[in-house]
Amino acid sequence: LRRESAEAKAERIIDEELKRLGWTRVDLEQRTKSDPEKVALAARLRQETTLTIKDIAARLHLGSWKSATTRLQQLKRKEKSDETMLLL
Protein backbone atom coordinates (compact mmCIF):
# COMPACT_ATOMS: atom_id res chain seq x y z
CA LEU A 1 0.00 0.00 0.00
CA ARG A 2 1.12 3.50 -0.78
CA ARG A 3 1.20 5.77 2.22
CA GLU A 4 -0.10 9.26 1.74
CA SER A 5 2.13 12.08 2.97
CA ALA A 6 0.77 14.26 5.77
CA GLU A 7 0.55 17.21 3.40
CA ALA A 8 -1.28 15.24 0.71
CA LYS A 9 -3.67 13.77 3.26
CA ALA A 10 -4.34 17.24 4.70
CA GLU A 11 -5.08 18.63 1.25
CA ARG A 12 -7.44 15.73 0.54
CA ILE A 13 -9.29 16.30 3.83
CA ILE A 14 -9.49 20.06 3.22
CA ASP A 15 -10.87 19.45 -0.28
CA GLU A 16 -13.46 16.98 1.11
CA GLU A 17 -14.61 19.41 3.77
CA LEU A 18 -14.74 22.38 1.39
CA LYS A 19 -16.90 20.34 -0.97
CA ARG A 20 -19.16 19.22 1.91
CA LEU A 21 -19.58 22.81 3.09
CA GLY A 22 -19.96 24.23 -0.41
CA TRP A 23 -16.98 26.51 0.20
CA THR A 24 -13.97 27.49 -1.89
CA ARG A 25 -10.41 28.22 -0.77
CA VAL A 26 -11.33 31.91 -0.87
CA ASP A 27 -14.04 31.23 1.73
CA LEU A 28 -11.34 29.88 4.06
CA GLU A 29 -9.52 33.20 3.75
CA GLN A 30 -12.61 35.36 4.15
CA ARG A 31 -14.32 33.62 7.05
CA THR A 32 -13.39 34.61 10.58
CA LYS A 33 -10.53 32.91 12.35
CA SER A 34 -12.95 31.50 14.91
CA ASP A 35 -15.52 30.20 12.41
CA PRO A 36 -16.87 26.98 13.96
CA GLU A 37 -16.57 25.05 10.68
CA LYS A 38 -12.93 26.10 10.25
CA VAL A 39 -12.13 25.12 13.84
CA ALA A 40 -13.86 21.75 13.36
CA LEU A 41 -11.81 21.21 10.20
CA ALA A 42 -8.64 22.08 12.11
CA ALA A 43 -9.59 19.53 14.78
CA ARG A 44 -10.09 16.87 12.10
CA LEU A 45 -6.71 17.67 10.55
CA ARG A 46 -5.06 17.53 13.96
CA GLN A 47 -6.63 14.14 14.66
CA GLU A 48 -6.08 12.54 11.26
CA THR A 49 -2.70 13.93 10.19
CA THR A 50 0.69 14.63 11.66
CA LEU A 51 0.69 18.28 10.61
CA THR A 52 1.75 20.76 13.24
CA ILE A 53 -0.73 23.31 14.55
CA LYS A 54 1.39 25.98 12.83
CA ASP A 55 0.84 24.26 9.48
CA ILE A 56 -2.87 23.75 10.12
CA ALA A 57 -3.33 27.38 11.20
CA ALA A 58 -1.57 28.60 8.06
CA ARG A 59 -3.55 26.35 5.69
CA LEU A 60 -6.92 27.29 7.20
CA HIS A 61 -6.18 30.98 7.87
CA LEU A 62 -6.75 30.61 11.61
CA GLY A 63 -4.30 33.31 12.66
CA SER A 64 -1.34 32.46 14.84
CA TRP A 65 -0.69 28.91 15.98
CA LYS A 66 -1.20 30.06 19.56
CA SER A 67 -4.70 31.35 18.91
CA ALA A 68 -5.46 28.23 16.85
CA THR A 69 -4.40 26.09 19.81
CA THR A 70 -6.73 28.06 22.08
CA ARG A 71 -9.65 27.61 19.69
CA LEU A 72 -9.00 23.86 19.42
CA GLN A 73 -8.88 23.56 23.21
CA GLN A 74 -12.16 25.48 23.50
CA LEU A 75 -13.77 23.14 20.97
CA LYS A 76 -12.52 20.11 22.87
CA ARG A 77 -13.91 21.48 26.17
CA LYS A 78 -17.26 22.23 24.52
CA GLU A 79 -17.47 18.72 23.05
CA LYS A 80 -16.63 17.24 26.45
CA SER A 81 -19.30 19.41 28.10
CA ASP A 82 -21.86 18.40 25.47
CA GLU A 83 -21.04 14.72 26.09
CA THR A 84 -21.54 15.19 29.81
CA MET A 85 -24.91 16.88 29.26
CA LEU A 86 -26.05 13.97 27.10
CA LEU A 87 -25.22 11.53 29.88
CA LEU A 88 -27.34 13.39 32.43
WOVEN-V613599 format. One record per residue. N is the residue number from 1. RES is the residue in one small letter. SS is DSSP state (2 for helix, 1 for strand, 0 for the rest). Layout:
n=[N,N]
res=[RES,RES]
ss=[SS,SS]
This chain:
n=[1,2,3,4,5,6,7,8,9,10,11,12,13,14,15,16,17,18,19,20,21,22,23,24,25,26,27,28,29,30,31,32,33,34,35,36,37,38,39,40,41,42,43,44,45,46,47,48,49,50,51,52,53,54,55,56,57,58,59,60,61,62,63,64,65,66,67,68,69,70,71,72,73,74,75,76,77,78,79,80,81,82,83,84,85,86,87,88]
res=[l,r,r,e,s,a,e,a,k,a,e,r,i,i,d,e,e,l,k,r,l,g,w,t,r,v,d,l,e,q,r,t,k,s,d,p,e,k,v,a,l,a,a,r,l,r,q,e,t,t,l,t,i,k,d,i,a,a,r,l,h,l,g,s,w,k,s,a,t,t,r,l,q,q,l,k,r,k,e,k,s,d,e,t,m,l,l,l]
ss=[0,0,0,0,0,2,2,2,2,2,2,2,2,2,2,2,2,2,2,2,2,0,0,0,2,2,2,2,2,2,0,0,0,0,0,2,2,2,2,2,2,2,2,2,2,2,2,2,0,0,0,0,2,2,2,2,2,2,2,2,0,0,0,0,2,2,2,2,2,2,2,2,2,2,2,2,2,2,2,2,2,2,2,2,2,2,2,0]
